[in-house]
Amino acid sequence: MALHILVLGGTTEARRLAELLVAVDGFRVTSSLAGRVARPRLPPGEIRVGGFGGAEGLARWLRAHDVDAVIDATHPFAGTISFNAASAAAAVHVPLLALRRPGWVPVEGDRWHRTGSLAGAAELLPELGSRVFLTTGRMGLAAFAGLDSLWFLMRSVDAPDAPHPARMEVLLDRGPFSLEGERELIGLHRIDVLVTKDSGGEATAPKLAAAREAGIPVVVVGRPPVPEGVPVAGTPEEALALLRRLTGS
């Protein structure tokens, strides 16, 4: 019988991994999406949408659907599901691995200010600028809601909910983004500080180069750790090879 692989997805890497897995004889693939994006790009294979109900709910789902292995290919900042996956996989005794794109690395000319949270980013902003390009997504905007003296250009795939900054323009867009486009946004809106999560990858990296060219500071929010003991692959191809080793397939 085919091995049933659950991919906790929602990222570009997760879609690529699903493409690789469905092409392998002996694998049955289900991709799980959180459902936070209105029109997600669907990967091949079977699809489920929505939460599991915590670690216990995920463990029940793994048992009920005879899952043989779990791959956590969620966004690097989707920390809760990663720890739920670790608990559930351990409870059901199935192998778990994580697929995480490498984080960004500063280069000469970058003016990065690292912090461990959105709240930490909000504390730094008043000393760095007054016109903020906020690219951390629509979740967590409450951290910036009290910064009434600052103006924000907030970019996300879907419209945000309150609470959010009082002086904010919303730009609905989906990557990948071009360097030329990021330059234009920074110049058009007179941006003097950028806020980003360390998501890694190429799709949204041009904003870092545009900020470097403009000489503006960048507040970089560090990603949460992968649960201890979970093996990590940096690419979909590495994840497939690691899965084969873990499952003996």
N, C-alpha and C positions, 0 to 999 in steps of 0.2 A: 504494500500500500504506500501511497505517496505520503511524505512527511508534511504535516500541516504547519506552516510558518506564519506566525502573526507578526506583521510589521506595524509598529506604532509610528505613524507617518505624519504627513503634512508638510514635508520639506522637499526641495528639489532632489536631494540625495535619496530620500525615501522613494520617490517616484522612479528614479533611475534604478535603485535596488530592486523594486518590484518588477521592472522590465527584465533585469537579469534573472531573477528567480523564476518567473513564469516560463522562461526559455529553457529551464533545466528540467529534464525528465526526473520524476521522483519527488518534486516539490509541488505542494498546493499552497497558494499564497492568499492571505487575507490582509488587506491594509485597513487600519483603523484611523479615522480622522476625527479630530476633536469637535468639528462642526462650528468653529468660531469664525470661519470665513464663509461668506454667503455663497460664492461660486468657486469652489476649489477646483484645481486641476487634478482630475482623477487619474490614479495610476491603473495599470492593467491588473487583472485578477479580481478576486472578490473584495467587496467594500463594505465596511460598517462605519456608521457615523454616530458620534456622541460619546459621553463618558461611560465608565464601567461601574461607578459607584465605589471608588476607592480601591485599595489593595485587595480587600476581601471580594469585592465584586469582580475585579479582574481575575482573581484566582478561580472563582466560580465559572467565569466565561472560559478560561483555559481548560478546565476540566470538562465542561459541557460540550466543547467543540474539539476535544481531543487534539489540542495544540502540542506540537512536539518541540518547538523552539520559539523564542521571542526575540525580535530585534527592535531595540529602542532607537528609532531614527527620527525622533521628534526634534523640535527646535532646541538649540542649545540652552534656551532660557525657560523651557517647559519643565522646570525642576520637579514639580509634584508628581507628574506621571512617571518620571524616571525612577523615583524612589518607590512608588506604588508597584511599578513593574518588577523591581528588584525583590520586593517583599512577596509578590504573587508568584514569581518564578521559583523562588526558594520554597514556598509553601507547596507548590505543585511538583517540584523536583524536575523542572525542565530547564535547559540551558538558556541563558540570556546574554546577549552582547549589545553594545551600544555603537551606533554610527554617528560620529561627530566630525563635522568639517573642522579643520584647524582654525584657530583664532587668528586675528590679524596681528601683524608685527609692525611697530613703528619704524619709519625710515628717516633719513636725514631731512630736516626741515619740518617734521611733524611737531606740533605743540599739543601733545596729549596730556590730559589730566585724568588719571584712572581713579575709579571709585567702585565700591562693591554693591551699590544699590541705586535705584532711581531717586530715593530720598537723598542719598549722598550727592547725586548729580544736581538736584535742586539746590542744595546748600552751596554748591560751587558757583552756580550761574551768575548771581548778582555781581561777583567780582570779576567776571570774565567778559561779559557783554550785555547787550540790551535787546538784540534781535536774534532770536534763537531758532535754528533749524532743528526741529525735534523729530528724530527718526527712530524712536523706540517702540512704535506701534501704538495701537489705540488702548491697550490695556495698561493700567498704572498711571494714567494721566493725573490722578488725584495728587500725586506727589508734587506736581507743579502748579496746582490750583491756587496756591496762595501768593504766587509771584506776580502781583498785579502791576508792578512797574515794568515788567518785561513783555515783549511782543513775541508770539510764537507762530512759526509756520510748522504745522504738524502734518506729516505725511503717513498715510496708512492705506491698506487695501479697502477697508470698510469704515464707515463714519463712526466716530467715537461717541460714547455716552458720557453724561456728566457723572462726577465733577471733573472739570478740566479748567485750564487757564482762562481767565476772563477775556484777555486780548489774544485771540487765536484765530488764524486762518487755516482751514483744513484743505489739504490737497489729497484727493483720492487717486492713488496710482499704485501700480504693481511693477516690481522689478522684472527683468534686469534694467538698470539705469545706465545711461551713457555719461562719460566725462563731460562732453559738451553740454548735455542737459543739466548736469549738476552745477557746472559753472554758471549757466544762465540763471538758474534758480537763486544761487547765492548772490549774484550781482543784481538781479531784478528786485529781490526783496531786501537788499542791503544787510544780509546776514553777517553777524560778527561773532557767532559761536555756534558750533554744531554739537548735538548730543546724539550718541549712538550706543547701542549695545554691541558687545564684541561677538557678533553673530558669525563672522568669518565668511568665506566664500567670495566669489567674484561678482555676483549679481548686484550687490549694493556697495561694493568697495570703491567705485568711482567718486563717491562723496568725500572719501578721505583724501584722495588726490586733489579734488577741487578745493577742499579746505586748506590743504598744504600750499597750493598755488596762491590762494587768497591770503595766506598768512594768518588765518584765524585759528583760535584754539578749538580743540575737540575734547569733549568730555566723554570718556569711554567707560561704560558700565561693564564690569567683569562678569563672566558667566558662572553659574553655580557648578559645583563639582559633579562628576558622574559618581553614582553610589560606589562605595568601596568594594573592590573585588570583581567588578563588572569589566570584562575585557572590552577594549575600545578599538574600533577601526576608523581610519580617517577618510576612506573613500568607499563607495558602493562595491567596487571590485575587491577591496580588502575585506569588507564585511562578508561577501559571499565566500571567500577563501576561509575566513575564520569560522563561518557557519559550518562549512564542510568538515573542518577539523573537530568542532564541538559535537557534531551529530554523527561523525563517522560516515558521511554520505559521499 
